[in-house]
Amino acid sequence: MAAPQNYLAVIKVIGVGGGGVNAINRMIEVGLKGVEFIAINTDAQALLMSDADVKLDVGRELTRGLGAGANPAVGRKAAEDHREEIEEVLKGADMVFVTAGEGGGTGTGGAPVVANIARSLGALTIGVVTRPFTFEGRRRANQAEDGIAELREEVDTLIVIPNDRLLSISDRQVSVLDAFKSADQVLLSGVQGITDLITTPGLINLDFADVKSVMSEAGSALMGIGSARGDDRAVAAAEMAISSPLLEASIDGARGVLLSISGGSDLGLFEINEAAQLVSEAAHPEANIIFGAVIDDALGDEVRVTVIAAGFDGGQPPTRRETVLGVGAGKREEPAPSARNAEPVRQTSTLGSVPPREETQAPAEPVPSANESSLPPVSPPHVPTARPYQDSQAEELDVPDFLK
């Protein structure tokens, strides 16, 4: 008699580098179910601290287990040297999440290699990474941008979470430790928002093929999370999710949307419908919206909404309305007067949520005339006159009389 076959989707979450391993440790801690965890690092000591099912020390020869020293080239080489081992642990996966903290060595350099292997094995490959805090320095930020660009080429869908935006939803007294913990929590939300749709039986059930239809070769994606209690909680949570500070851009134009709503057993049909309608109106009119509702009694009277938007034309989400979503509806009216006074093109584009025509009309007459008159006279006198007077020693004699 044939052995019983496993018909469940095999989901593997790979943490690459220090940030990635910390993130999967957090996922293990909160009990993310239905997935296998794999930790990959060049730092042997950090690996020892992980509770992952599988641990791969890819730095034992190249770095003697001492880490990549924030050098992505070392991280890339370490992953390439252990390509066969990585391939072995990824075999059989239907979906692979590659999570990392961009900007360092192992995560930045190794994540694209891991993603490349996963995709070559036929797995739906999703990158969920963080962009570093500003206080981590310019070099780390530049390395992160390069790493994100490389990873985008190797995954089906890439979700980038900007750590700086966590500050806007954190208390001013937050410690550095808690700031990084909250970054791990958001990485967890990104992975859990997708895996729960597949692994947790829900009111409105989804399967792996549903998720794949949205996320396969979708390019850049945006993730927003929201939670609320009380009256209109589902709509409030959905509004929070699509105007989340974590969103770097608007979900306008998204052709694929994953919507996950979780709540207690009292979660109502009408509130689910209203929340779903709100999200569908924000996306592309012909968007493929994959929707799941999960009952979790641990939430009590709280409703949580996770929105993942992908499939933008051109592969990238529209960034012009970035501030509209990030700031929220209350502040949309404030920039209007300042935009008229200063007359910059950028501000009119962020305000252009009502009619797009205003963007072209405003700069057409006043902006060119103001700029043409102000720019030529101002720039020539300032630049040439300022430099010679500063360099010469004649300032003592002539500056008070002639410059005035």
Buried (B, 14 or more C-beta within 10 A) or exposed (E): EEEEEEEEBBBBBBBBBBBBBBBBBBBBEEEBEEBBBBBBBBBBEBBEEBEBBBBBBBBBEBBEBEBBEBBBEBBBBBBBBBBEBBBEBBEEBBBBBBBBBBBBBBBBBBBBBBBBBBBEBEBBBBBBBBBBBEEBEEEBBEBBBBBBEBBBEBBBBBBBBBBBBBBEBBEEEBEEEBBBEBBBBBBBBBBBBBBBBBBBEBBBEBEBEBBBEBBBEBBBBBBBBBBBEEEBBBBBBBBBBBBBBBBBBBBBBBBBBBBBBBBBEEBEEEBBEBBBEBBBEBBBEEBBBBBBBBBBEEBEEBBBBBBBBBBBEEEEBBEBBBBBBBBBEEEBEEBEEEBEEEBBEEBBBBBBBEEEEBBEEBBEEEBEEEBEEEEEEEEEEEEEEEEEBEEEEEEEEEEEEEEE
